[in-house]
Amino acid sequence: MSSTNRTVVVTGIGATTPLGGDVASTWEGLLAGRSGVRLLEEEWAADLPVRIAARAAVDPGEIIPRPQARKMDRSAQFALIAARQAWQDAGFTAKAGEDTSVNPDRLGAVIASGIGGVTTLLDQYDVLKEKGVRRVSPHTVPMLMPNSPAANVGIDLGARAGVHTPVSACASGAEAIGYAIEMIRTGRADIVIAGGTEAAIHPLPIAAFGNMMAMSKSNDDPQGASRPYDVDRNGFVLGEGAGVIILESEEHAKARGARVYVEAVGQGISADSHHITQPEPSGNGIAHALQNLMDATDLKPADIVHVNAHATSTPQGDVAEIKALRKVFGDDVDHMAISATKSMTGHLLGGAGGVETVASVLALYHRIAPPTINIGTLDPEVNADVVRGEPRALPEGRIAALNDSFGFGGHNVVLALRTI
């Protein structure tokens, strides 16, 4: 089947995050304004400049049997848990083929990771140095591969239309979902499992991010450390987990009587070509992604009532995103309820776009925007309607939301969702 006009919908969602081991607990935490950031109590963290992180609320080892888990990096474990949740939520009872409503040749998987199996790589290097070559796990390479989460999900659920792994730093999860939308729209697949995962809470990444002054060092106030848009914000807080959605062509979803959450309208992509870690300060690159999205879809600025912002709690990035929204939408930004959910989950890097898309789906489906926490004094450069304190009801009618994701290297991805 070949088409460029197929409507794409979301029929399933799954997540395991610092706020909860599933979608329900994560959503409850977001609406409650609860922080998942904690002090790292491991001995290895004692001498680090950053001693806080947002660990997953439920360890994957509690869910995946040990014989299977020991052959998978933690990032792949998170992805598999979230994907299985989303698959079941979409109404499927078994893997493709075994569930006869799914043709495995028409099922794809696109699961991203910004860093991949970094903990496997570093831990096995320690084994090599301390115990010798014969003690290195024979599973090391398939565990550390960046495509390992996607491959494990694809094998587990029987995806044969294509299994892919975009790697674009913190924009990876959103880019995976955008790629999946195009797989369905162009006729390559009828269903795609899509999202992002990350598991990089380890002394080396934390030390490296800390030394480049990207992370908050508010070790004395873990739950208040991630503070997007606050005048005193001082860097992001590292989180871990995964968010996965099931995307499906509208006709396929209708044929099997599936519950539909929202329409996945499309994506806008651009690159800053400015700096390897810093965003282009005027927001021009982000603005191009936003404009590309609007040009490629039938959305109007008035349709967009909610933005799940990238807003990592860095001084430069938070402001550049707001500038970009103003460049493209002007005064229409005033009616967009902006939520920065990283204030609660921390920054899941390549997993952020997946988790925040799940949050955006639920915001539209339930017509309520989560709050942004930890804003004592709003930065005066953030001239936008940031949802603070309490969740915000969203209007009736057919409304849309944006999910913004940006990554080191200047990668910009904006996703659009719309109520049915």
N, C-alpha and C positions, 0 to 999 in steps of 0.2 A: 504494500500500500504506500503510495507516495502522495503527499499533500503538504502544503505550507499554510493551510488555513484551519487546521484542527484545533479545537478548543481543548485546553489542558486543565484538569481539575485535580485537587488534592483530596484523596480518599482515605488516607491513613497517616497517623503521626506517632512518632516514638522519640523518647529522650531519656538519657540518664545524665544528671547534672549535679552540681554542688548543692542544689536545693532539694533534690529528690531523685529516687531511682526510677521514676517513671514520669509520664506527662502530667498526671493528676497532681502529684506532690510538687512537681516543679511549678506548675501553674498556680497552685495554692500559695507557694512561697513567693512567686512574683507579685501576686495581688496583695499579699500581706506585707510586702516590702521587707522581706527577710533576707539578710546577708548570709551567703554561704562561705565567707572568707574566715579562715581560722589561723591561729599561730601554728607554725610547723614545730612539732615536738621531737622530731627525729634528731639523733645525735649529729648527723651530718649537717644540719641546718644551723647549728650553734654559732659558727663563725662566719656565716654568710651576711652580707649587708642587708639582704631581704630575707625575712624569716616568716613570711605570711604567704598563704596561697588558698585557693578555693578547691579543695579536694572533692571528688565525687562523693555524694552523700551515701551511696551504697557501693561497696567495693565489688568489682565485677567477679572476683573470685567466689563471692557468695552465690552467684547465679550460674556461672558457667562451670561445668564439672572440671575438676583439676586435670584429668588426662587431656582434655581439649584445651584448657586454658594455658597449660605449660608450653603449648606449641604456638601460642599467639601473643604478640605484643599487647600491652595494655590498651593501646589505641584501637587495635582490631577488636579486642574484647568489648570495649564500649560500643563500637560501631555495630557489632553483631547483636548486642542486647537491644539497642535502639531500633535496629532494622526489624528484628523479630517482633518487637512491640508494634511498630508501624504496620507490619504485614498482617498481624492479627487484627489490629484496629481497622484495617481496610476490609476485613471480612473474609480473608483467606484462611483456609483450614490446614493447608499443607504446602509444601514447596510446589513450584510450577511443574505441571505435568501430573503430579499426584493430586493436586487440586485441579480438576478438569476445566475450571473457568479461566485458567491461565495457561497459555501456550508458551513454553520456555523460550522458543525462538522469537517471541514477541515481547520478552521481558528483559529489561536492561538494568544495570546498576551503575551509579556514579557516586562514589564515596570519596571525599577528599580528606587530606591531612596536610597541614602546613609544614610539619617537621617529620612526620613518619615515626618509625620505630626507634626513636632516639634513646629511650631507656634500655631497650634490648642491646643496641650497639655499645653503649657506654658500660653497661653491666657485664656484657660478654668480654669486652676489652679488659675489664678488671679481672675476670676469671682467667684470661690468657696470661696476664702479667703475674697473678698471684698463684695460680694452680697449674699452669702449663697448657700446651696446645691440645692435649688429649681431653681436657675437661671442657673445652668450648662446645656448646650445644650444637648438634647437627641441624637444629631448626633455626639457627641464627639468621641466615640469609632470608628465608621466607618470612621471618618475623620482622626484620628491620626494613624490608622493602616499603617504600611509601604507598605502593598499591596493595599492600597486604590487607588492610581493612576492606577495600572494595572486593578483592579476590575472595576473601572469606565470606563476605555477605553474598556475593554472586554464587559461590559454590553451595552455600547453605540453603538458598532460596531458589536455585536452579535458573539463574539468569543467563541466557545464551544470545541475546540480541546485541550484546556488547557490555563490557565492564571497564569503567574508566576512572582515572584518578587525576583530576586537575590539581596542580600544586602552585598556588599563588599567594603564599604566606597567609595572612589573616583574612584574605578574600576567598580562600579556597572553598569553604563550605558553600558560600553563595554561588560561586562559579559552577560548582557541581550541580546545583539545582537549576541554574540557567542552562547548562549543557543538557540536562535531562529534559527540560521543557522543549528544547529544540529537537531532541531525539524523537519525541512524540509528535511534535508539530510537523516534522519533515517525513514522518512515516516509518522511521527506523524501528520504532517500538510502540506497543500499545500501553505498556506500564513500565515505569522506571522507579527504582528504589534510589533515593538521592539524599545527600546530606554531607555532614562533615564530622570529624572526630579528632581528638587530640589527647595525648597523655605525656606531658613534658615536665611534670613536677619532679625535678632532679637537680642536684647541686650545680651541674655545669650550666644548663640553660638559665637557671636562676642567677648564678654568678655573672653570666655573660650579659643578660638583660639588665641586671643591676648595675654593672660597671658601665654600661652605655647610657645610664641615667633614664632608662625607659620605664622602670618599675617603681611603684611607691615603696618607700622605706618606712612607712608608718607602722612599725612593728608593735608599737604600744597601743594601737587602735585598729586591730585587724578588720573588724566589721565596718569601720568608718573609712577605711583606706581607699576604696574604689569610689571616687566622688566626681563623676562626669559633670562638667559645666560649673562646678564650684570654683570660686575665685582662688582657692588654695589647693586645687588638685595638683598632684605631684607624680603621676605615673599610673600605669595599669597594675592590676593584680592578676597573676597567672591562675587560670582555672583549668579544669579537665572535664572530659565527658564527651557526649555525642548527641546530635539531633538529626533525625532522619524522617523524611516524608515519603509517602507513596503518591506519585504523580501518574495520572491515567488520562487517556483520551476520553472526552466527554461521552462519545458514543459507546465506548467499551464499558465505562462505568454505568451508563444507563442500561445497557444490555444485561448486565448481571445484577441490577437493582442495588447498586452501591450507595451508601450514604456519602454525600459530597460536602466537604467543609467550605471550600472556596474555589474560585477560579485562579489559576496561576497565569497571569496576564502576559508576563514577559520579563525581559532583562535589558539592562543597559550596561555596557562595558566600555572602559577607557583606560588609558595609562597616563600617569603624570609625566614620565620621562624627566624627572626633576632631581631626585636624590634617592639613594638606596634605602634610607630609613625614614627620612622626613617627608611629610606631605607637602605638596605645593601650597604655599601659605595663602594664596588668594582663593583657593578652592576651584581653580579653573578645570583641573582634571576631573574632579568629582562632578562639576557642573556639566562637563561633556557626557559623562555616563548618564546623568539624569536626563539630559536633553536627548541622548540617543534612545533612552527608554521611551520618552514621550513621543518621539518621531516614529518609533516602530510599533506603537500600539494606538488604540483608540481612546486612551485615557485623556481626560481633561484635568487641569489643575484643581478645579472645584471638586472633582471626584475623590481626591486624596485627603483623607481626614486624619490619618495616623502615620507616623514614621517611627519604626524601630531603628534608632540611630546607631551608627557604629560606635561613637562616643566612648572611647576607651578610658578616659580620665587623664589624657595627656594634654599639656598646655596648648600645643600647636594643632593637633588633630581635631579636637572638639570644636574649635572655632572655625577651622577651614571647612568643615562639613556644613555648619550653619551658613557661612558665606555662600557656599555653593547652592544651598536650597534657596537663598534669597536671589542669587543671580538668575536662576531658572524660573522660580515661581513668584518672585516679588511679594506683594502683599497677600497673596494666597497662602503663604506660610503661616499667616496669623490664625487660620482655622485648622491647622494641622497639629494634633496632639502628639507631642514628641516624647518618646520613652527611651531611656538609656538603661536597658536591663543588665548591662555589665556592672552596674552599681551593686547588683545582688549576686550575679553568677561569677564575677570576675571575667577575665578575657580568655576564652577557650581557643584562641588562635584559629587554626583551621577548622575547629569545631564550632566557632562562633556563628557563622552563617547558617548552619543547620539548626542549632538551638534557637536562634533568634527568628528564623523562619517559622519554626513551630510556635513560638510566642506570637508572631504576627498572624498566623492562621487562627489561633485561638482568640486574639484580640478582635478580629473581624467576626468570627463565628459567634462569639458571646457579646460582641459590641461593647467592649470595655478595654481601655488601655492601661497597662500596668504603670505604677509610679516609678519615678527615679528617686532613689534615696541618697542620703548623705550630702544634700545641697544645703549648706548653711547660708552662704551668700552667692547668689547667681552671678556669674561673670557678666559684666555689662556688655561684652561683645557678643553674648549669646542672646540676640534679640529675636527670640522665638518662644512659643508657648510650650514650655517643658512641663510635663505632668509631674507634679510633686506631691508628696504627702499621702494622698489617697488615689486609688484608681479613678479613671475618668470614663464616664459613659460616652460611647460613640453614637452618632446620629442614626436614625432609621434610614431606609432607602438603600439603593445600591451604592455602596461606598468602597473605597480602595485604600490600601496601605502599602507603604514602601518599607523594604528592609535593606539598609545600607551596609556594605562591607568593604573595607579598604585594607591593603596589605603592604608590608615592606616591599620595596621595588616599585611602588607607585601603582599597584593594581587597584582598580576601582570597579566594583560590581554593585548594581542596584537591581533588586527584584521587586516586582509589583504583583500584588494579590488583590482580588476583588470578590465581594459577596456575590452569591448566585441570585 
